[in-house]
Amino acid sequence: MSLHIWGCFTPHTEDADGSRPGPHQFQGPGYSRAVFCNQPQRHQKKPFKYISNYISTTKYNIITFLPKATFEQFRRVANVYFLLAAILSLTPVTPFSAVSMIAPLAFVVGLSMA
């Protein structure tokens, strides 16, 4: 594999007295420069330490699965309704058992999370 050096060189102009001026003070378009690809030891300045280019496209990880998935399930109005009904079934004035409300809610939410 060969590496190439690109340069942008402009001819030096002569002053009024016929002498050639020294190198330009300003770096920019039209002035000579050299770019070294894949050769960090040839740069005058020390190369920057760039951050990692790692990309994660997952929505959950081991730590955030339960809080995020629960939040996503209870954003649905139907699940909030059945959660409130299950909480009310824990009171002594309810005409049915708490298990009959909590078990179906846990099953539906658990199945949706899976």
Secondary structure as GFF3:
##gff-version 3
##sequence-region A 1 114
A	DSSP	beta_strand	5	7	.	.	.	ID=ss1
A	DSSP	beta_strand	34	36	.	.	.	ID=ss2
A	DSSP	three_ten_helix	40	42	.	.	.	ID=ss3
A	DSSP	alpha_helix	65	73	.	.	.	ID=ss4
A	DSSP	alpha_helix	77	88	.	.	.	ID=ss5
A	DSSP	alpha_helix	99	113	.	.	.	ID=ss6
###
